[in-house]
Amino acid sequence: MRIAFYAPMKAPDHPIPSGDRLLGRLLMAALERRGHEVDLLCRFRSWDRTGQRQERLKRAGEYLAQRLIRGILAKPEAERPKLWFTYHLYHKAPDWIGPKVATALGIPYVLAEASVAGKQAHGRWAIGYDGALEALKAADLVVGLNPVDQAGIEPFLKPGCRRLTLRPFIDTEPFQALRRDRDGKQSAVPWLIAVGMLRAGDKQASYTLLAQSLIQIQHLPWRLIVIGDGPARGEIQAVFAPIADRVHWTGALEANEVRRWLASCDLCVWPAINEAFGMALLEAQAAGLPVVAGNAGGVATIVRDGETGRLVPVGAIDRFAAGIAEFLQNETQRAAFGATAKHLSRQDHDIEQASLQLDAELSRVVQ
């Protein structure tokens, strides 16, 4: 089946890496695994950081929708999409295109990762909020990966709209293949790893909390690897100044290099301030690492407290430091939690299972 794919927040081939871009690529890959032809028909970015461009973006999106409709209808029937799939919809990134194209073509409209923030109904993103609600009301299927969002969108779905809940997923095999070479081995000094963009806002807040926590446990042996880069690198490195000799900054890396670092480390640490669920945490567990993370958003759908890692209240510096110290002082626990993380990531979070579930549900919607 030919599927039109669109991500109003950020196109899957956007040059700046992020968890959002990664999940978009994974959704496309999951669809392609079942033999679907996935066309990224539009790269229009409706995301508005400040809320000052809502009306202009709406007009541009509606214009592009009409252009797409004309272009698709000019093609032979066999070359037209049979389903429209929009990924990541909310008030800052509404879909002004998909519902109009799907209606004009008479094809199902599918949404993945939609959320509603009621407080934005009359705020500066009110236009985008209304646009997101209109898209939700048009949906024939809503695919959710973060259970935190489900209650908020439910009141706006039309009767008969289908729901599919997927666990966050990745292709676990490349991570686990690298880890197999290291299973049973431990570092003389445990290596901690954190993966995230070095940018202002929630990422910087997470790095600041991580630094404050590690400063509390300087008496224990550890080294920290930080993978990522961004405009706030200088400010973030400054908060690590008291422990600078124990931190290695790799900068931004390609996916295969990230996997190699994960497979070489002993514990993933990430405070996860305002994190949706944390794709980097899922990758770490696939590589056989236990995780210490803040219990934000849907992080608990990935990290099982007491089985694959420790979840601590978001922002709790002392608790976060204690969680890291627990693993640093217990090599047996690190190994056991890591083995469980590796097993459960393959069992519950692999792209193959997600691909089968998606394919089955899309087939029902089209029929």
C-alpha positions in Angstrom: 0.0 0.0 0.0 1.2 3.5 -0.8 1.2 5.7 2.3 1.7 9.5 2.4 3.8 10.4 5.5 4.0 13.8 7.1 5.6 15.2 10.3 4.6 18.8 10.9 7.0 19.2 13.9 10.1 18.1 12.1 10.6 16.0 8.9 12.3 12.6 9.5 15.2 13.7 7.2 15.7 17.0 9.0 19.5 17.7 9.4 19.3 18.3 13.2 19.2 15.0 15.1 16.6 14.5 17.9 14.5 11.8 19.4 11.5 13.3 17.5 13.3 12.8 14.2 14.4 9.3 15.2 10.9 8.2 16.0 9.6 9.6 12.7 12.2 7.5 10.8 11.4 4.4 12.8 7.7 4.7 12.0 8.5 4.9 8.3 10.9 2.0 8.6 8.2 -0.1 10.5 5.7 0.6 7.7 8.3 -0.3 5.0 9.1 -3.6 6.8 5.6 -4.8 5.8 6.1 -3.9 2.2 4.3 -0.5 2.2 5.6 2.3 -0.1 6.1 5.3 2.2 6.3 8.6 0.5 7.4 11.7 2.5 5.1 13.9 0.5 5.6 17.1 2.4 8.4 18.7 4.5 6.4 21.8 5.4 7.2 22.6 9.1 4.2 24.1 10.9 6.1 24.3 14.2 5.9 27.7 15.8 8.2 28.2 18.8 6.8 31.6 19.8 3.2 31.5 18.7 3.7 34.6 16.6 3.3 32.9 13.1 0.2 30.8 13.6 -2.0 32.6 11.0 0.7 32.8 8.4 1.6 29.1 8.8 -2.1 28.1 8.6 -2.5 29.9 5.3 0.8 28.4 3.9 -0.3 24.9 5.0 -3.7 25.2 3.4 -2.2 26.5 0.2 0.2 23.5 0.1 -2.7 21.2 0.8 -4.5 22.3 -2.4 -1.3 22.0 -4.4 -0.8 18.5 -3.2 -4.4 17.6 -4.0 -4.1 18.8 -7.5 -0.7 17.1 -8.0 -2.0 13.7 -6.6 -5.2 13.8 -8.6 -3.2 14.3 -11.8 -1.5 11.0 -11.2 -2.7 7.5 -12.3 -4.8 5.8 -9.6 -2.1 3.3 -8.9 0.4 6.0 -8.0 -1.9 7.8 -5.5 -1.6 7.2 -1.7 -4.2 4.9 -0.1 -3.7 6.4 3.4 -2.3 9.6 5.0 -0.1 9.2 8.1 0.7 12.2 10.2 3.3 11.9 13.0 3.5 14.2 16.1 0.7 16.6 16.3 0.1 19.3 19.0 -0.7 23.0 19.3 2.7 24.2 18.3 2.8 21.9 15.3 -0.8 21.4 13.9 -1.5 19.6 10.7 -3.0 22.0 8.2 -2.4 19.6 5.3 -3.3 16.0 6.0 -7.0 16.2 6.8 -7.7 18.3 3.7 -5.8 15.9 1.4 -7.3 12.8 2.9 -10.8 14.2 2.6 -10.3 15.2 -1.0 -8.8 11.8 -1.9 -11.3 9.8 0.1 -8.6 8.0 2.0 -8.1 7.3 5.8 -6.4 9.9 7.9 -4.1 8.4 10.6 -2.4 10.3 13.5 0.5 9.1 15.6 1.7 10.8 18.7 -1.0 13.4 19.1 -1.5 15.4 22.3 -3.8 18.1 23.7 -2.9 20.8 26.2 -6.2 22.4 27.2 -4.5 25.5 28.7 -3.5 26.5 25.2 -7.1 26.8 24.0 -7.1 30.6 24.5 -3.4 31.3 24.7 -0.9 32.5 22.1 -1.1 29.1 20.3 -4.9 29.2 20.1 -4.9 28.9 16.3 -2.6 26.0 16.3 -4.6 24.4 19.2 -7.8 24.7 17.1 -6.0 23.2 14.1 -4.8 20.3 16.2 -8.3 19.6 17.4 -9.7 19.6 13.9 -7.1 17.1 12.8 -8.0 14.9 15.8 -11.7 15.0 14.9 -10.8 13.9 11.3 -8.7 10.9 12.4 -9.8 7.4 11.5 -7.0 5.9 13.6 -4.9 7.3 16.4 -1.6 5.6 17.3 -0.3 6.4 20.7 3.2 5.7 22.2 2.9 7.8 25.3 0.0 6.8 27.6 0.2 10.2 29.3 -1.4 11.8 26.2 -4.3 9.4 25.8 -6.8 10.8 28.2 -6.4 14.3 26.7 -7.2 13.4 23.2 -10.0 11.0 23.8 -12.9 13.6 24.1 -12.1 15.0 20.6 -12.1 11.7 18.6 -15.0 11.0 16.3 -17.2 7.9 16.8 -15.7 4.9 15.2 -12.1 6.3 15.4 -9.8 3.3 16.1 -7.0 3.4 18.7 -3.7 1.6 18.7 -1.3 1.8 21.6 2.3 1.0 20.7 5.2 0.7 23.1 8.1 3.0 22.1 10.4 1.0 19.8 13.7 0.8 18.0 15.6 -1.7 15.9 17.2 -3.5 18.9 19.5 -5.9 16.9 22.4 -3.5 16.1 22.6 -2.5 19.8 22.5 -6.1 21.1 25.0 -7.4 18.5 27.6 -4.9 19.8 26.8 -5.7 23.4 27.3 -9.4 22.9 31.0 -8.8 22.5 31.2 -7.2 26.0 28.8 -9.4 28.0 30.3 -10.6 31.2 33.0 -7.9 31.2 33.1 -5.0 33.7 35.2 -1.8 33.6 37.8 -1.3 36.4 36.1 2.2 36.7 32.4 2.2 35.8 31.6 4.3 32.8 28.4 6.4 32.9 26.8 7.7 29.7 24.4 10.5 28.9 23.0 11.2 25.4 21.2 14.4 24.6 21.5 17.6 22.6 23.4 20.5 24.3 20.7 23.1 24.0 18.9 25.5 26.3 15.7 24.6 28.1 14.9 21.1 29.4 18.1 19.6 28.1 20.3 22.1 29.8 18.2 21.7 33.0 18.7 17.9 32.8 22.5 18.3 32.3 22.7 20.7 35.2 20.9 18.3 37.6 23.2 15.5 36.4 26.3 17.6 37.2 24.9 18.5 40.6 24.2 14.8 41.4 27.6 13.6 40.2 29.4 16.3 42.3 27.8 14.7 45.4 29.3 11.3 44.6 32.9 12.3 43.8 34.1 9.9 46.4 33.1 6.9 44.2 35.0 5.8 41.1 33.3 6.7 37.8 33.8 8.4 34.4 31.1 10.1 32.4 30.7 10.0 28.6 28.5 12.8 27.2 27.3 12.3 23.6 25.7 15.3 21.9 26.4 18.9 20.8 24.5 22.2 20.5 24.4 25.9 21.1 24.5 25.6 25.0 27.6 23.5 25.1 29.7 26.2 26.8 27.1 26.8 29.6 26.5 23.1 30.1 30.2 22.3 30.3 30.6 25.1 32.9 28.4 23.3 35.4 30.6 20.2 35.2 33.7 22.3 36.0 34.2 20.8 39.5 34.4 17.3 37.9 35.7 18.3 34.5 38.6 15.8 34.7 36.1 12.9 34.9 33.9 13.9 31.9 34.6 13.1 28.3 32.6 15.1 25.6 32.3 13.3 22.3 30.3 15.9 20.4 27.6 14.8 18.0 28.1 11.3 16.6 26.6 9.1 13.9 24.2 6.4 15.0 26.7 3.6 14.7 29.2 5.4 16.9 26.5 6.1 19.5 25.8 2.4 19.6 29.4 1.6 20.1 29.7 3.9 23.0 26.6 2.5 24.6 27.9 -1.0 24.3 31.1 0.0 26.0 29.5 1.7 29.0 28.1 0.4 32.3 25.2 2.7 33.3 23.0 5.3 31.5 22.1 8.4 33.5 19.6 11.0 32.4 17.4 13.3 34.6 14.8 13.4 31.8 13.3 16.8 32.7 10.0 17.2 30.7 11.0 14.2 28.6 8.2 12.5 26.6 9.7 9.1 27.1 13.3 9.3 26.0 14.5 7.3 23.0 18.1 7.5 24.2 17.0 5.5 27.3 15.5 2.9 25.1 18.7 2.6 23.1 20.7 2.3 26.2 18.6 -0.6 27.5 18.8 -2.3 24.1 22.6 -2.1 24.6 22.3 -3.9 27.9 22.7 -0.9 30.2 20.7 -0.3 33.4 19.3 3.3 33.6 18.9 5.9 36.3 16.3 8.4 35.0 13.8 11.0 36.2 10.3 9.7 36.2 8.9 12.2 33.7 6.2 11.8 31.1 6.2 8.3 29.6 9.7 7.3 30.8 8.1 4.6 33.0 6.9 2.9 29.8 10.6 2.3 29.0 12.4 2.1 32.3 11.0 -0.5 34.7 11.8 0.7 38.2 13.5 -2.1 40.1 14.0 -4.3 37.0 15.9 -2.4 34.4 16.8 0.7 36.4 15.8 3.3 38.9 13.2 6.0 38.4 13.5 9.0 40.7 11.2 12.1 41.1 12.1 14.7 38.5 14.4 17.3 39.9 15.4 15.4 43.0 19.2 15.9 43.0 19.9 13.8 46.2 17.7 10.9 45.0 19.3 11.0 41.6 22.8 10.9 43.1 21.7 8.0 45.4 20.4 6.0 42.4 23.7 6.3 40.6 25.6 5.4 43.7 23.6 2.3 44.2 24.7 0.9 40.8 28.2 2.1 41.2 28.7 0.1 44.4 27.0 -3.1 43.2 28.5 -4.7 40.2 26.3 -7.7 40.4 23.2 -5.5 40.4 24.5 -3.6 37.4 24.9 -6.8 35.4 21.5 -8.2 36.4 19.6 -5.1 35.6 21.5 -4.7 32.3 20.7 -8.2 31.3 17.0 -7.7 32.1 17.0 -4.4 30.2 18.5 -6.1 27.1 15.9 -8.9 27.2 12.9 -6.7 27.7 13.9 -4.2 25.1 14.0 -7.0 22.5 10.8 -8.6 23.8 8.7 -5.4 24.2 10.3 -2.6 22.2 11.6 -4.0 19.0 10.6 -2.6 15.6 9.4 -6.0 14.4 6.5 -6.2 16.9 5.6 -2.5 16.2 5.6 -3.2 12.5 3.2 -6.1 12.8 0.8 -4.2 15.0 0.8 -1.1 12.7 0.3 -3.2 9.6 -2.6 -5.1 11.1 -4.4 -1.9 12.2 -3.8 0.1 9.0 -5.2 -2.8 7.0 -8.4 -2.7 9.1 -8.7 1.0 8.6 -8.3 0.8 4.9 -10.8 -2.1 4.5 
